[in-house]
């Protein structure tokens, strides 16, 4: 089984490297065409470049998602697949630059090849963060959508909600993303057995490696998440749902310019 998995992994890496090199050379060819036509066309030719770059950017998103998912299913480890992906990008970049310089290509071809390789690296890195934080981002988008969609009302109709203040604490908190849990019950909890207390006036730094649960921990304390087990509490009162707690200073029912929270948020914030 391990040999079969390793074979598929090497096959995926080779396919990814080949496609990346081919893609870079296609961009190098487009740079060569622009060099040749540069003296015969106006600046409008170069204005088309952002349009094509946007199309390429969208294609990279789709390709990266499929490629990473394939590696993930072969290995079973997301962090290792990202490491292999980064290694492939570095190798492809070096190979592209070396071959492009070896064939004595025009400057436009070299610049185009480097540009598209850097774009691919940046896009792959950005999509890693976006996909890893997608569940929490959806929660924030849901709250923001409700805030933006609510009608404005006069100041007199608003009631200011009392903010939650320290101490903050957690008791035997176990948490995992519900969407992930539905797909595979064997996946571990994002946070497991968390117990701590933050006293008033105490400063706490949350540190850890990527994916260790730093953002999840903060969002549990912010009330954007509700623990699967255990209790997260502010001022000795447990959060009964994910809308009770917001930032102690930033979230009020009537900030300036005045507007009111939706009924669901207003009730839970004032509780």
ZIFEN-V858279 format. One line per field, one symbol per residue. psi: psi as a letter, one per 20 degrees, with the letter a starting at -180 (. if undefined). burial: b if it has 9 or more other ideal C-beta (glycine too) atoms within 8 Angstrom, else e. A space follows every 50 residues. Layout:
# ZIFEN-V858279
psi->???
burial->???
This chain:
# ZIFEN-V858279
psi->ghhgghghghgggggggghggggghhhhhhhgghggihiiraihgiiigh ghhgghghhhgggggggghggghggjoghhhhghggggggghgggggghg hhjlqrhhggggggghghgggggggghggghhjgghhhgghgghghghiq qqqqhhiqppqpqprqqqrqolpppqphhhhhhoiiqrqhppkporporp ippppoqrrpjijghgghhghijhqpqhqappqpljpqpirjjhpaphhh orhmrpqprqqqgghgghhi.
burial->eeeebeebbeebbeebbebbbebbbebbbbbbebbebbeeeeeebeeeee ebbeebbeebbebbbebbebbbebbeeeeebbebbeebbebbbebbbebb beeebeebbbbbbbbbbebbbebbeebbebeebebbbebbeebeebbeeb eeeeeeebeebebbebbbbbebbbbbeeebbeeeeeeeeebeebeeebee eeeeeeeeeeeebbebbbbbbbbbbebeebbbbbeeeebeebbbebebee bebbeeebbbbbeebbebbbe
